[in-house]
Amino acid sequence: MKADRGAEAIRIAFERAAIEHRAALIPYVALGHPTPERSIALAEAAIDGGADLLELGIPFSDPLADGPVIQRATQRALAAGTTVRVCLDLARRIREAHPETPLLFMGYLNPILAFGERAFCAACRDAGVDGLIVPDLPPDEGGALEILGEEHGLALVYLAAPNTPDARLRIVCSRSTGYVYLVSLTGTTGPRERLPAELPRAVERVRAMTDKPVAVGFGIGSPAQAGRVAAVADGVIIGSAVVDRCDREDGPEAVRRFVSELREAMARR
C-alpha cells in the first residue's frame, strides 16, 4: 500500500477538474441519514450528479462545527443505529460501486479515539477511504493520526478559518495532505444569504503559503454561490444544502439534480 495513495487520488481529482478549467466539486453526505441503506443511494446520486470528490459524514452526538441541518441528520443517523463500523461498511460499498471517486470521511475525533486510531486507519484503508477531515483536531495535536494516516495511505485535511493567524495558517498548510479546507466564515455549517466579501482575499492568503489545492466550504447553498466560489478557489464544498435535499421523498434524484446544477454553475466559461 503506497503511503501517498489517498493524497494521490485526491491530487488526480483536482487535476482533472483543472484540466477542464473548473474547480473541483465536493459534496457532503451524512452516512446513515435518513437510514444507512438510503445514505448509500444518496452518496451514489451525488457521484452520478458530478461530484469530483465526496465527503462522507460520520455521525457524532456533539457536532460542534455543524449547523442545524447536519445536526438533525446526525441525530437521525444515530437513531437509525449508525456506528463507526457501519460507516466503514457503507464506505466500502460506495467504493466498490464507484472505484474512481475519492472518498473522505468527515468526522470528529472522539469516535476515532473510541474505535482506536490505528484500527480506524487500517479499517479506512480496507474500506477504500482516501482521506480524513477531523474538524476538531488542531494540527499541533494531529501528529499521531498523521503518522498512522501516512502508514495506511490516508490523506489528512486540516481546516483554516478566515481569522486563522499567519503562523498557524502556515502549520495548517504545511501539514495538510490532499488539499487545504478553507472555512469561508466564522461560525457553523449551513447556507448563508451572502458569502463574505473578503473570501477572494482569504483564498489568496492561503495560496501564498501552499501549492496544495484550496477548497472552500461552509455557507455555500446555491449554484450561483458555488459558481462565485469556483471563480476563486480550487474546490467547492457543499454540505447542508445537499443534506437538506436528502430528506425529500425523491431524495436521490433531488441530490443528483442539485449536484448537477452545482457542477454546471461552476463551469468556467
C-alpha positions as CSV (number, residue, x, y, z in Angstrom):
1,M,0.0,0.0,0.0
2,K,1.5,3.3,-1.1
3,A,1.9,5.8,1.7
4,D,0.5,8.6,-0.5
5,R,-2.3,6.5,-2.0
6,G,-5.1,8.8,-0.7
7,A,-3.3,12.1,-1.4
8,E,-2.5,10.9,-5.0
9,A,-6.2,10.0,-5.7
10,I,-7.2,13.5,-4.4
11,R,-4.4,15.2,-6.5
12,I,-5.6,13.5,-9.6
13,A,-9.3,14.5,-9.0
14,F,-8.2,18.2,-8.6
15,E,-6.0,18.0,-11.7
16,R,-8.8,16.5,-13.8
17,A,-11.1,19.4,-12.8
18,A,-8.3,21.9,-13.5
19,I,-7.8,20.4,-17.0
20,E,-11.5,21.1,-17.6
21,H,-10.9,24.7,-16.4
22,R,-13.1,24.4,-13.4
23,A,-13.0,23.9,-9.6
24,A,-13.5,20.5,-8.1
25,L,-17.0,19.9,-6.7
26,I,-17.0,18.2,-3.2
27,P,-20.5,17.4,-1.9
28,Y,-21.1,16.1,1.6
29,V,-23.5,13.3,2.5
30,A,-24.2,12.2,6.1
31,L,-23.8,8.5,6.4
32,G,-26.7,6.7,8.0
33,H,-29.1,9.6,7.2
34,P,-32.0,9.1,7.0
35,T,-31.1,5.3,7.1
36,P,-27.9,3.5,6.4
37,E,-29.2,2.0,3.1
38,R,-30.8,5.2,1.9
39,S,-27.5,7.1,2.5
40,I,-25.7,4.8,0.0
41,A,-28.3,5.8,-2.7
42,L,-27.8,9.4,-1.8
43,A,-24.0,9.2,-1.9
44,E,-24.2,7.4,-5.3
45,A,-26.6,10.1,-6.5
46,A,-24.1,12.8,-5.6
47,I,-21.4,11.0,-7.6
48,D,-23.7,10.5,-10.5
49,G,-24.5,14.2,-10.5
50,G,-20.9,15.1,-11.0
51,A,-19.0,15.0,-7.7
52,D,-15.3,15.0,-8.2
53,L,-14.6,14.0,-4.5
54,L,-17.2,13.1,-1.9
55,E,-17.2,13.8,1.9
56,L,-18.9,11.1,3.9
57,G,-20.0,12.3,7.3
58,I,-19.6,10.1,10.4
59,P,-22.4,10.9,12.8
60,F,-21.5,12.2,16.3
61,S,-23.7,13.3,19.2
62,D,-21.9,16.6,19.6
63,P,-21.1,18.0,16.1
64,L,-19.7,21.4,17.2
65,A,-18.9,22.7,13.7
66,D,-22.2,21.8,12.2
67,G,-25.4,23.9,11.9
68,P,-29.0,22.7,12.4
69,V,-29.4,20.8,9.1
70,I,-26.4,18.5,9.6
71,Q,-27.1,18.3,13.4
72,R,-30.6,16.9,12.6
73,A,-29.2,14.5,10.0
74,T,-26.6,13.3,12.6
75,Q,-29.3,12.6,15.2
76,R,-31.4,10.7,12.7
77,A,-28.4,8.6,11.7
78,L,-27.5,7.8,15.2
79,A,-31.2,6.9,16.0
80,A,-31.0,4.6,12.9
81,G,-28.1,2.7,14.5
82,T,-25.2,4.2,12.5
83,T,-21.9,3.5,14.2
84,V,-18.4,4.0,13.0
85,R,-18.3,0.4,12.0
86,V,-21.5,0.8,10.0
87,C,-20.0,3.9,8.3
88,L,-16.9,1.8,7.3
89,D,-19.2,-0.8,5.7
90,L,-21.2,1.9,3.9
91,A,-18.0,3.5,2.6
92,R,-16.8,0.1,1.4
93,R,-20.0,-0.4,-0.6
94,I,-19.8,3.0,-2.1
95,R,-16.2,2.5,-3.1
96,E,-17.0,-0.9,-4.7
97,A,-19.6,0.8,-6.9
98,H,-17.5,3.9,-7.7
99,P,-13.8,3.0,-7.7
100,E,-12.6,6.3,-9.1
101,T,-14.1,8.9,-6.9
102,P,-12.0,9.9,-3.9
103,L,-13.9,9.4,-0.6
104,L,-13.1,11.3,2.6
105,F,-14.5,10.7,6.0
106,M,-15.6,13.9,7.7
107,G,-15.9,13.2,11.4
108,Y,-15.0,14.2,14.9
109,L,-12.1,13.0,16.9
110,N,-13.9,11.3,19.8
111,P,-15.4,8.4,17.7
112,I,-12.0,7.8,16.2
113,L,-10.3,7.6,19.6
114,A,-13.0,5.3,20.9
115,F,-12.5,3.0,17.9
116,G,-8.7,3.2,18.2
117,E,-6.7,5.4,15.9
118,R,-4.6,2.6,14.4
119,A,-7.6,0.2,14.0
120,F,-9.6,3.1,12.5
121,C,-7.0,4.0,9.9
122,A,-6.5,0.3,9.0
123,A,-10.2,-0.1,8.6
124,C,-10.4,3.1,6.4
125,R,-7.7,1.7,4.2
126,D,-9.5,-1.6,3.8
127,A,-12.8,0.2,3.0
128,G,-11.2,2.2,0.3
129,V,-11.4,5.6,2.0
130,D,-8.8,8.1,0.7
131,G,-8.7,10.7,3.4
132,L,-9.9,12.1,6.7
133,I,-11.2,15.5,7.7
134,V,-11.4,15.9,11.5
135,P,-12.7,19.5,12.3
136,D,-11.9,19.4,16.0
137,L,-8.3,18.1,15.5
138,P,-5.8,21.0,15.6
139,P,-2.6,20.4,13.6
140,D,-0.4,20.7,16.7
141,E,-2.3,17.7,18.2
142,G,-2.5,15.7,15.0
143,G,0.9,14.0,14.9
144,A,-0.2,10.5,15.8
145,L,-3.1,10.5,13.3
146,E,-0.8,12.0,10.6
147,I,1.7,9.1,11.1
148,L,-1.0,6.5,11.0
149,G,-2.6,8.1,8.1
150,E,0.6,8.1,6.1
151,E,1.2,4.5,7.1
152,H,-2.3,3.5,5.8
153,G,-2.4,5.7,2.7
154,L,-4.8,8.3,4.0
155,A,-4.7,12.0,3.4
156,L,-5.4,14.2,6.4
157,V,-7.0,17.5,5.6
158,Y,-6.9,20.3,8.1
159,L,-9.2,23.3,8.3
160,A,-8.3,27.0,8.2
161,A,-10.6,29.9,9.0
162,P,-10.6,33.5,7.8
163,N,-9.2,34.6,11.1
164,T,-6.5,32.0,11.5
165,P,-3.3,33.8,12.4
166,D,-0.5,33.6,9.8
167,A,1.8,31.4,12.0
168,R,-1.0,28.9,12.5
169,L,-2.1,29.0,8.9
170,R,1.5,28.1,7.8
171,I,1.2,25.0,10.0
172,V,-2.2,24.0,8.6
173,C,-0.9,24.4,5.0
174,S,2.3,22.5,5.6
175,R,0.7,19.6,7.4
176,S,-2.5,19.2,5.4
177,T,-2.3,16.5,2.7
178,G,-4.5,16.4,-0.3
179,Y,-5.8,19.9,0.0
180,V,-6.4,22.7,2.5
181,Y,-10.0,23.2,3.7
182,L,-10.8,26.9,4.0
183,V,-13.8,27.7,6.0
184,S,-15.5,30.7,4.3
185,L,-16.8,32.3,7.5
186,T,-16.6,32.1,11.3
187,G,-19.5,30.0,12.5
188,T,-21.1,26.7,11.8
189,T,-22.1,24.9,8.6
190,G,-25.2,26.0,6.8
191,P,-26.2,28.2,3.8
192,R,-26.0,31.9,4.1
193,E,-27.7,34.6,2.0
194,R,-24.4,36.2,1.2
195,L,-20.8,35.0,1.0
196,P,-18.2,37.1,2.8
197,A,-16.8,39.9,0.6
198,E,-13.3,39.1,1.8
199,L,-13.4,35.5,0.6
200,P,-11.2,36.0,-2.5
201,R,-8.6,37.7,-0.3
202,A,-8.8,34.8,2.2
203,V,-8.2,32.3,-0.6
204,E,-5.2,34.2,-1.9
205,R,-3.8,34.3,1.6
206,V,-3.8,30.5,1.8
207,R,-2.4,30.2,-1.7
208,A,0.5,32.4,-0.8
209,M,1.5,29.7,1.8
210,T,1.0,26.5,-0.2
211,D,0.9,25.0,-3.6
212,K,-1.8,22.5,-2.5
213,P,-5.4,23.0,-3.8
214,V,-7.6,25.3,-1.7
215,A,-11.2,24.1,-1.2
216,V,-13.8,26.4,0.3
217,G,-16.7,25.2,2.4
218,F,-19.3,26.4,4.9
219,G,-22.1,28.8,3.9
220,I,-22.4,27.8,0.2
221,G,-26.0,27.0,-0.5
222,S,-26.9,27.6,-4.2
223,P,-25.4,27.0,-7.7
224,A,-24.9,30.8,-8.0
225,Q,-22.8,30.9,-4.9
226,A,-20.9,27.8,-5.9
227,G,-20.1,29.5,-9.2
228,R,-18.7,32.6,-7.4
229,V,-16.6,30.5,-5.1
230,A,-15.4,28.4,-8.0
231,A,-14.1,31.5,-9.7
232,V,-11.5,32.0,-6.9
233,A,-10.9,28.6,-5.3
234,D,-9.7,25.2,-6.5
235,G,-12.6,23.3,-4.9
236,V,-16.1,24.0,-3.6
237,I,-17.6,22.0,-0.7
238,I,-21.4,21.8,-0.3
239,G,-22.8,20.2,2.8
240,S,-26.0,21.4,4.3
241,A,-27.7,22.3,1.0
242,V,-27.1,18.7,-0.2
243,V,-28.2,17.1,3.1
244,D,-31.4,19.2,3.1
245,R,-32.4,17.5,-0.1
246,C,-31.7,14.1,1.3
247,D,-34.9,14.2,3.4
248,R,-37.2,14.6,0.3
249,E,-39.3,11.8,-0.9
250,D,-37.3,11.8,-4.1
251,G,-34.0,12.3,-2.2
252,P,-31.6,10.6,-4.5
253,E,-33.0,12.3,-7.6
254,A,-33.1,15.6,-5.8
255,V,-29.5,15.3,-4.8
256,R,-28.4,14.2,-8.3
257,R,-30.2,17.1,-9.9
258,F,-28.8,19.6,-7.4
259,V,-25.2,18.4,-7.7
260,S,-25.6,18.5,-11.5
261,E,-26.8,22.1,-11.2
262,L,-23.8,23.0,-9.0
263,R,-21.4,21.4,-11.5
264,E,-22.9,23.4,-14.3
265,A,-22.8,26.7,-12.4
266,M,-19.1,26.0,-11.6
267,A,-18.1,25.6,-15.2
268,R,-15.7,28.4,-16.2
269,R,-16.8,29.9,-19.5
